[in-house]
Amino acid sequence: MNLCVPRYIVVFATFALYLLAMSPVLAAGSVVDVGDAFRETTTVANDDWRAYRITLSSLDSVAITVQVTQGGRIDVYTTNEFGFGEYTDPNATTFGFYAAASRENKTSFQGAFTPPTGGTYYVIVDNARIPIGGATPTGPVTVDVHFEKRSLVPIVAGILGAIVGGALVLVWATRRRRKRTAVVREKASPPPPIP
């Protein structure tokens, strides 16, 4: 029995398999929770990724340093939960990320990220073939990753404390001046005439 498969089915199946092979979700991928300060040296396999999850308030920022110590170029993407969901979705054709805190086709990245709102954010070290325009993996890469979370809450609290403290000193000084002025007026007025 000779089985004849239409050419368009073969082309479609080949293209679908190619897209699946390119998908970062098929790679093992891993997610690591990051606290206020974090540092690690790790190896990301060829066609794989490693994500770092960090919770930030709108008054926080995080300093990000990623350095390839062995291997080729990588992509570094900073994204929110929705963008990370798109990144790991094999059916998504694109994903959202913050361009100011992301780089493609680099061996190092140093920058900072301040979120537009509080929430959970991800920094992805990508050694996979997609997206188009990103780095083309040449094998596993060893990266040194460092995060340092900085909160603006103490700075804002300090400024507000200084303003409130200054206002209290001003109120105290004004009241003291009024009291002093009343005492001086009382001493300066002549005694009433004696009849």
Buried (B, 14 or more C-beta within 10 A) or exposed (E): EEEEEEEEEEEEEEEEEEEEEBBBBEBEBEBBEBEEEBEEEEBBBBBBBBBBBBBBBEBBBBBBBBBBEEBBBBBBBBBBEEBBBBBBEEEBEEBBBBEEBBBBEBBBBEBBBBBEEEBEBBBBBBBBBBBEEBBEBEEBBEBBBBBBBBBBEEEEEEEEEEEEEEEEEEEEEEEEEEEEEEEEEEEEEEEEEEE
